[in-house]
Amino acid sequence: MSMHRTQIYFEEPLFREIKRQANALGLSLSAYIREVLQRDIDNRKKKPQKLDLSEFSGMWEDRNITQESLREKAWK
């Protein structure tokens, strides 16, 4: 498998935490970042993304959309 080299800029607090986590696991910084990114990609492939429909919550609450009312309108 070929590897590609890239540069990534991190804010200092995040960089310190990434280094701390990598050291705690006995991994190089690069290996830790690859592992975390691969895990995130695998997790996203496993489960479908949930849709956030909260902005639509209650938008029909003042309307009569029962099955009966829909049938009445459809058969007119």
Secondary structure, DSSP 8 states (H G I E B T S, - for coil): -----------HHHHHHHHHHHHHHT--HHHHHHHHHHHHHHHHHHS------GGGTTTTTTS---HHHHHHHHT-
